[in-house]
């Protein structure tokens, strides 16, 4: 996603997901981003 010459820290994706959920929250859409244990995240239109 960020390319090869960018330093990405361990929690970078988690931070971006948290920010995305916070942005979606006022619209009651924060549950669109779901955590999949042992795998990562998924986006779901059905909530």
C-alpha positions as CSV (number, residue, x, y, z in Angstrom):
1,X,0.0,0.0,0.0
2,X,2.7,2.5,1.0
3,X,5.5,1.3,-1.4
4,X,8.9,0.0,-0.6
5,X,10.7,3.2,0.4
6,X,8.4,4.1,3.2
7,X,9.0,3.2,6.9
8,X,5.8,1.6,8.2
9,X,5.6,1.0,11.9
10,X,3.9,-2.0,13.5
11,X,0.7,-0.3,14.4
12,X,0.3,1.9,11.3
13,X,-2.7,-0.1,9.9
14,X,-4.4,-0.2,13.3
15,X,-4.0,3.6,13.6
16,X,-5.6,4.2,10.2
17,X,-8.5,1.8,10.9
18,X,-9.1,3.6,14.2
19,X,-9.2,7.0,12.4
20,X,-11.5,5.6,9.7
21,X,-13.9,4.2,12.4
22,X,-13.9,7.6,14.2
23,X,-14.7,9.3,10.9
24,X,-17.6,6.9,10.2
25,X,-19.0,7.1,13.7
26,X,-21.1,10.3,13.4
27,X,-22.9,8.6,10.5
28,X,-23.4,5.3,12.5
29,X,-21.2,3.5,10.0
30,X,-18.2,2.5,12.2
31,X,-19.3,-1.1,12.2
32,X,-18.7,-1.3,8.4
33,X,-15.0,-1.9,9.3
34,X,-14.9,-5.3,11.1
35,X,-11.9,-6.9,12.8
36,X,-11.2,-10.5,11.7
37,X,-9.2,-12.2,14.4
38,X,-6.0,-13.7,13.2
39,X,-6.5,-12.2,9.7
40,X,-7.0,-8.4,9.7
41,X,-9.9,-6.3,8.7
42,X,-12.9,-6.4,6.4
43,X,-15.4,-3.9,5.1
44,X,-19.0,-5.0,5.2
45,X,-22.0,-3.2,3.7
46,X,-24.4,-5.3,5.8
47,X,-24.5,-4.5,9.5
